[in-house]
Structure formats: C-alpha cells, structure tokens
Amino acid sequence: MPKDDKTPKNPGAGKSSAKGATKKSSAKDSAKGGSKVAEAETRAREALRVAKAAVAEARARSAALTTVTRPGLDDLAQQLVVVQGEIKAATRRAEKAVAQRAELEERRAAARKARARAEKKAAKADAAREEVAAAEKAAAKAARRAEKAAAKAARRAEKAAAKASRSTAATAQGASSTPTSGPAADATGAPAGTATPAAAAGSAPVDYALPLPPSDETTVTREDGSEAREDLHAQTLVHLRGLARAAGLTGYSRLTKTALVAKLQELPVR
C-alpha cells in the first residue's frame, strides 16, 4: 500500500506536527512575499532607470536632430526663395514670348496682305505690259499697212503721172502733125502758122510728165556692219530700231518713227 494510506499511530502528535508545519509554511510564505516585493521594487527601480536613460537619450537625439535640421531648413528656405524668383522670371519670359509671338503673327498677317497686294499690282502691271505690247504690235502692224498703202498710192500716182505724160505727149504730137485753118492757136499757144523753135528745128515732142519727189536717202549702217543709203521715211519702225541699235543709239525704243528718223539723220556720215 502507499505511504499516504498509512494512519499515524499517535493522532495527537500528528495534530501538533500539523500545526507546526502550518506555522512554518506561513513563515515561508511571508518570507517569499517579502522577497517578491523586494524583487518587484528592484525591477521597478531598474525600469525607472532605464526609462530615465531612454528619456535622456531621446532628448539628446532631439537636440542633435534640431541642431542638424535647422541649417538644412534655412538652406531649403533660401532655395525655395531662389526657386520662386526663377519661377517668376520664367513666367515673365513666357509672357514676353507670348507677346512676341502675337506680334510676329500680326507681322506675318501684314506681310501676307502686303504680298497679296503686291501680287495684284504685279498682275495689273503684267496685264498693262501685255496691253502695251499688244498696242505696239497693233501700231507696228498699222504702220506697216500704212506704209504699204502709201507705197501703193505712190506707185499708182507714178503710174498715173506716167500715163498722163504719155497721153499729153501723144496729144501734143497729134496737134503738131494736124494742120489748122484760120488764125487759131496751136498746142503750144502760138498763133497758127507760127512755128516754135523746137518744131522748127524738127526736135522731138516735149514730155510734160510730172516731176517725181526727190528721194530722201541717208547713209546708214546696217546691223550686219555694212553701209547703205536708204530712204528712212519708207522703212518700218522695226527696221529703224534695228538701224538705231546698230548705230549705238540709246532710248530708241521710246521714240516715234519721226523722232527716230530725225535721230538717224543727225548721225555723222563716216
């Protein structure tokens, strides 16, 4: 059987021993409680010391951090001021650039308008030049026609004069060969029976053809370098300009035919 199941032989002794054991256990418990309180106090003091050390360390760190960051904050503040100044300057430059761009656009618009006006004027000038060229061509054509008509008229006049001279000569010859009766005058205006000296000498009948106008010829230098005598009034304006160019004249393109003929006639004969 186990030992706990054994009953003591002396019950009284057991009671006294039990009381003594109870007193010992209470003494032990009180001793243990005192040691626990002492330990707790020790731990509290240690914790307080550690807390004070942590607080001191935190204060030291805070002071060091403040000492370190204050100059940094001042630098940051200065840099911020500089950056704000640069931002303002950049804003002013941007506004100035926008104004310059607007002014440039206005100038471009004005240049486009001026170019359009210039193109219109150039178109009008080209049209005027074409009209002047057409007028010059028409004038030259008309001058050529007039010259041809004048030449034809001159030839017709020469033919008519030659025909008239021939008819006059034939009439005079017939009048001289036909006898007249009475005191009538003959073809020469002399009385009948009175012979003129030419008739008496037996000469040929007189030619009463109209005299031709004198030719107005001038010695000129042609474009090929050769010299010739030409009637300048009978030449075309284009030919006269060629003669003026060959003679070294200037400004002949603006002269009329009469003025150009006068200029060519004033040239010295070489």
KEBA-935361 format. One line per 4 residues: their letters; for each residue x, y, z of C-alpha. Coordinates in pm, 1 decimal, m for minus. Example, Ala and Ser with C-alpha at 12.3 -4.5 7.8 and 13.67 -1.06 7.14 Angstrom:
2
AS) 1230.0,m450.0,780.0; 1367.0,m106.0,714.0 $
END
This chain:
270
MPKD) 0.0,0.0,0.0; 116.0,362.2,m47.7; 254.3,569.0,231.8; m30.7,818.8,225.9 $
DKTP) m274.5,547.5,320.9; m91.6,471.0,644.0; m254.8,615.1,952.1; m31.7,756.5,1225.8 $
KNPG) m4.4,566.0,1539.2; m26.7,879.0,1759.3; m307.9,1112.4,1647.7; m220.9,1392.6,1888.4 $
AGKS) 133.8,1403.0,1777.5; 2.9,1433.7,1427.5; m206.8,1736.1,1515.5; 82.0,1911.2,1683.3 $
SAKG) 310.2,1834.3,1396.5; 43.6,1963.4,1157.1; 18.4,2293.7,1344.2; 393.2,2334.1,1338.1 $
ATKK) 400.1,2263.6,972.1; 129.6,2525.3,915.7; 329.9,2786.7,1107.1; 641.4,2704.8,906.8 $
SSAK) 457.8,2728.1,579.0; 312.3,3067.6,674.2; 658.4,3188.7,771.4; 793.3,3065.9,448.1 $
DSAK) 509.7,3232.1,261.4; 572.1,3563.0,433.7; 941.9,3535.4,356.7; 861.0,3455.9,m1.9 $
GGSK) 622.7,3751.8,m24.7; 883.7,3986.2,113.1; 1140.5,3866.1,m133.8; 887.5,3913.0,m418.7 $
VAEA) 813.1,4267.2,m309.3; 1183.1,4339.3,m295.3; 1227.4,4193.1,m639.3; 937.0,4396.7,m769.0 $
ETRA) 1083.2,4711.2,m619.6; 1419.6,4625.9,m769.1; 1261.1,4568.1,m1107.9; 1065.2,4894.7,m1078.6 $
REAL) 1380.5,5087.0,m992.2; 1559.9,4925.3,m1286.3; 1272.1,5007.1,m1519.0; 1265.7,5365.9,m1390.1 $
RVAK) 1638.8,5392.3,m1450.0; 1603.9,5251.1,m1799.7; 1313.8,5488.8,m1870.9; 1515.5,5786.4,m1747.9 $
AAVA) 1808.0,5676.8,m1965.3; 1572.5,5640.8,m2266.4; 1425.5,5985.5,m2197.5; 1771.5,6136.8,m2172.6 $
EARA) 1878.4,5962.8,m2491.8; 1561.8,6081.9,m2669.9; 1623.9,6436.1,m2551.4; 1981.8,6418.1,m2672.0 $
RSAA) 1868.3,6282.2,m3008.9; 1602.8,6552.4,m3036.1; 1856.9,6823.4,m2959.0; 2101.7,6675.2,m3209.5 $
LTTV) 1828.2,6645.0,m3474.9; 1718.3,7003.4,m3417.8; 2079.1,7119.2,m3440.6; 2128.3,6928.6,m3761.6 $
TRPG) 1799.6,7018.3,m3936.6; 1781.5,7390.8,m3864.5; 2060.5,7479.3,m4111.0; 1903.8,7241.5,m4359.3 $
LDDL) 1568.6,7412.8,m4317.8; 1735.7,7752.8,m4368.3; 1901.2,7625.4,m4684.3; 1571.7,7486.3,m4801.7 $
AQQL) 1404.6,7819.7,m4732.4; 1673.6,8003.7,m4928.9; 1647.1,7753.9,m5213.7; 1270.1,7797.1,m5208.1 $
VVVQ) 1310.1,8174.5,m5239.0; 1551.9,8126.7,m5529.6; 1316.5,7882.8,m5698.5; 1025.5,8122.9,m5654.5 $
GEIK) 1234.0,8400.4,m5813.2; 1324.2,8172.8,m6104.2; 958.3,8079.2,m6144.0; 863.9,8448.9,m6158.7 $
AATR) 1139.8,8521.0,m6411.1; 1034.7,8222.7,m6622.1; 674.5,8343.8,m6607.2; 779.6,8689.3,m6724.6 $
RAEK) 985.3,8536.7,m7005.7; 691.8,8318.4,m7105.9; 458.5,8619.8,m7111.1; 714.1,8814.1,m7316.5 $
AVAQ) 748.5,8520.8,m7555.5; 370.5,8501.6,m7592.9; 356.8,8876.0,m7667.4; 640.9,8844.4,m7920.0 $
RAEL) 465.2,8551.3,m8081.6; 142.9,8750.3,m8111.2; 336.5,9042.2,m8261.5; 507.2,8803.9,m8502.6 $
EERR) 171.9,8662.6,m8609.1; 45.4,9015.7,m8670.6; 354.4,9094.4,m8877.7; 309.4,8773.2,m9074.1 $
AAAR) m54.0,8862.1,m9140.2; 50.3,9212.2,m9253.4; 321.5,9058.5,m9473.7; 67.6,8821.1,m9628.8 $
KARA) m167.0,9113.4,m9700.9; 118.5,9319.1,m9847.7; 223.2,9020.6,m10058.5; m132.3,8977.4,m10184.9 $
RAEK) m147.3,9347.8,m10273.0; 192.3,9326.4,m10444.4; 78.4,9021.7,m10641.7; m234.3,9206.9,m10751.1 $
KAAK) m25.2,9507.0,m10855.3; 218.2,9277.9,m11036.3; m72.7,9110.9,m11214.1; m207.5,9452.0,m11314.4 $
ADAA) 139.9,9556.8,m11430.3; 174.2,9236.7,m11632.8; m166.5,9297.7,m11786.3; m64.7,9656.4,m11864.2 $
REEV) 260.9,9533.7,m12021.4; 68.2,9285.1,m12230.7; m171.2,9559.9,m12337.8; 122.7,9787.8,m12424.4 $
AAAE) 290.0,9505.8,m12618.3; m35.2,9432.8,m12798.8; m76.4,9803.5,m12870.3; 279.5,9824.3,m13001.3 $
KAAA) 220.2,9520.9,m13221.7; m104.2,9671.8,m13346.0; 69.3,10005.7,m13405.7; 354.9,9837.1,m13591.7 $
KAAR) 103.6,9638.4,m13796.6; m93.1,9954.2,m13868.5; 229.1,10136.6,m13958.5; 325.8,9856.9,m14196.7 $
RAEK) m18.5,9867.6,m14350.4; 1.7,10245.2,m14381.0; 346.6,10221.3,m14536.6; 225.6,9957.5,m14780.6 $
AAAK) m77.3,10170.3,m14862.2; 146.8,10475.4,m14908.5; 380.9,10275.2,m15132.6; 85.1,10150.6,m15337.2 $
AARR) m52.4,10503.0,m15358.0; 289.3,10630.2,m15467.5; 314.8,10360.9,m15733.0; m36.4,10436.7,m15850.5 $
AEKA) 49.3,10808.1,m15859.8; 364.6,10732.4,m16057.7; 167.6,10516.9,m16299.6; m99.8,10783.9,m16332.2 $
AAKA) 166.6,11050.4,m16389.3; 339.5,10835.9,m16648.7; 8.5,10766.5,m16818.4; m79.9,11134.6,m16809.1 $
SRST) 261.3,11226.6,m16951.4; 221.5,10972.1,m17230.2; m126.9,11096.5,m17314.0; m4.8,11454.5,m17304.8 $
AATA) 284.3,11370.5,m17533.2; 53.4,11189.7,m17774.4; m187.1,11479.1,m17774.6; 92.6,11725.1,m17839.0 $
QGAS) 230.4,11511.2,m18117.9; m111.6,11478.0,m18280.8; m171.0,11850.5,m18253.1; 160.9,11932.1,m18415.2 $
STPT) 103.7,11693.3,m18706.3; m258.1,11810.5,m18778.6; m284.7,12140.5,m18986.5; m513.3,12408.4,m18858.4 $
SGPA) m722.3,12659.2,m19054.0; m760.0,13018.0,m18964.3; m581.0,13213.3,m18701.0; m641.4,12958.8,m18427.2 $
ADAT) m361.4,12894.7,m18182.8; m172.4,12560.4,m18186.7; m96.7,12330.8,m17896.1; 193.8,12547.6,m17784.5 $
GAPA) m26.3,12860.0,m17760.1; 129.4,13033.0,m18064.6; m82.0,13158.9,m18345.1; m143.3,12932.8,m18639.1 $
GTAT) 134.0,12936.6,m18890.8; 389.7,13032.8,m18631.9; 630.5,12751.8,m18558.7; 802.8,12716.3,m18226.5 $
PAAA) 1178.8,12693.9,m18216.0; 1162.4,12328.1,m18120.5; 920.8,12247.7,m18400.7; 1123.2,12447.3,m18644.3 $
AGSA) 1435.0,12257.0,m18558.5; 1248.9,11927.5,m18603.3; 1303.8,11819.4,m18240.6; 1100.3,11551.0,m18061.4 $
PVDY) 784.1,11647.8,m17880.1; 825.8,11780.3,m17523.3; 745.9,11533.7,m17233.3; 520.2,11704.8,m16984.8 $
ALPL) 534.2,11426.4,m16717.8; 503.5,11538.8,m16355.8; 839.0,11550.5,m16173.6; 894.5,11282.3,m15904.9 $
PPSD) 957.7,11395.5,m15548.4; 1325.1,11396.0,m15452.6; 1436.1,11086.6,m15263.5; 1540.0,11146.9,m14900.4 $
ETTV) 1819.4,10892.6,m14872.6; 2060.9,10875.9,m14584.1; 2377.2,10675.6,m14540.8; 2319.2,10430.9,m14253.0 $
TRED) 2499.2,10135.2,m14101.6; 2304.5,9811.8,m14109.3; 2304.8,9551.0,m13834.5; 2549.7,9333.9,m14029.1 $
GSEA) 2801.1,9622.9,m14033.1; 2756.9,9719.7,m14397.2; 2672.4,10074.7,m14502.7; 2394.5,10166.1,m14744.5 $
REDL) 2182.7,10457.1,m14849.7; 1819.8,10415.7,m14755.0; 1505.1,10624.2,m14758.1; 1434.0,10626.9,m14384.9 $
HAQT) 1078.2,10753.4,m14426.1; 991.1,10446.7,m14633.0; 1124.2,10199.1,m14372.5; 928.6,10028.0,m14096.1 $
LVHL) 964.3,10115.7,m13728.6; 1120.1,9776.5,m13655.0; 1384.1,9828.7,m13926.7; 1456.0,10180.0,m13799.3 $
RGLA) 1505.2,10045.1,m13445.7; 1749.4,9788.6,m13583.4; 1944.9,10068.1,m13753.6; 1945.1,10270.1,m13430.6 $
RAAG) 2071.0,9966.4,m13236.8; 2345.9,9911.1,m13492.7; 2440.6,10280.5,m13469.7; 2471.8,10258.5,m13089.1 $
LTGY) 2180.5,10487.7,m13002.4; 2006.6,10456.3,m12665.0; 1643.7,10509.0,m12573.5; 1529.6,10444.8,m12929.9 $
SRLT) 1251.9,10207.9,m12818.3; 1055.0,10500.9,m12672.0; 1087.5,10724.9,m12980.1; 828.1,10765.5,m13251.1 $
KTAL) 908.7,10697.1,m13613.2; 952.6,11067.2,m13696.4; 1183.7,11126.1,m13399.0; 1379.0,10807.9,m13478.9 $
VAKL) 1425.7,10916.8,m13841.1; 1548.2,11256.9,m13721.5; 1795.7,11088.8,m13484.5; 1930.2,10866.2,m13761.0 $
QELP) 1963.8,11160.9,m13998.3; 2164.9,11350.2,m13734.8; 2429.3,11076.1,m13722.9; 2762.3,11181.2,m13879.2 $
VR) 2848.6,11019.8,m14210.7; 3158.2,10800.2,m14177.3 $
END
